[in-house]
Amino acid sequence: MSNTTGMFVLSARILHWLMAVLILAMLFIGIGMVASVSERHEWLIHIHKPLGIAILILAVLRLAIRLRNPAPPLPADLPWLQKLAAHASHWLLYGLMIAMPLIGWAMLSAGGYPVMLSDSLRLPPIFPTNAIAFAILRQLHTVLAMLLFLTFLAHMAAALYHGLIRRDGVLSSMTHRRKP
């Protein structure tokens, strides 16, 4: 199945921009959580957990939409290395959007912490309590968060390159109708 419209389907575009906002917010909330020991820390944790699960659910939905509705082709004159980087970075983003919440959930489970989505909605642990696993998963969560942020920045820079410099329709395929 190939995409001949030159556009991402509407559901993919909506999820893309919604998730861009959520992920950026999540990255800043995560930074705020580890940088604060004030009462703000608890407030940020109460936002971070349900937001992470929302991102996980939306990422799975988005991946299903992407597999069912392929992305429009990249410009034919784009060098093969840039095409490879585009495809690799997209799949890395999908992997990170799914892995980060699962690793966070496993980390909290390993630490014996409840994963509360609200005052009454608690997720079951997905990893046995283990202090060493908690430490490893915490470090992995941190490293992958940095990788996600760098990949996000690279993705944004590439989008701006295509939209402002090349003007080849790649950015507009995710924002609005493509130029003829």
Beta strands, then each sheet from edge to edge (+ up, - down):
strand 1: 115-116
strand 2: 122-123
sheet 1: 1+ 2-
end
